[in-house]
Amino acid sequence: MNGQIWQQIEYHYHYHYAYMPKVLVYSSGGVFKMKVDGVDKAVGVQRLK
């Protein structure tokens, strides 16, 4: 919603359909992690824009 674009950099597959889920991007030990509402595991991401 804010125009930022992030790319997943570590493998994790989990099928979960949700229309516009809440997402939290946070720093953890020098790496950014993304937590999607309804998915248990956070995955590593890098900012593209």
Residue pairs with C-beta under 8 A, 6 or more apart in sequence:
1 20
3 49
4 25
4 47
4 49
5 47
5 48
5 49
6 25
6 32
6 34
6 45
6 46
6 47
6 48
7 45
7 46
7 47
7 48
8 34
8 43
8 44
8 45
9 43
9 44
9 45
9 46
10 43
10 44
12 41
12 43
14 39
14 40
14 41
16 36
16 38
16 39
18 36
18 37
18 38
21 36
21 37
21 38
22 36
22 37
23 34
23 35
23 36
23 37
24 34
24 35
25 32
25 33
25 34
25 35
25 45
26 32
26 33
26 35
27 33
28 42
31 44
32 44
32 45
32 46
32 47
33 42
33 43
33 44
33 45
34 42
34 43
34 44
34 45
35 42
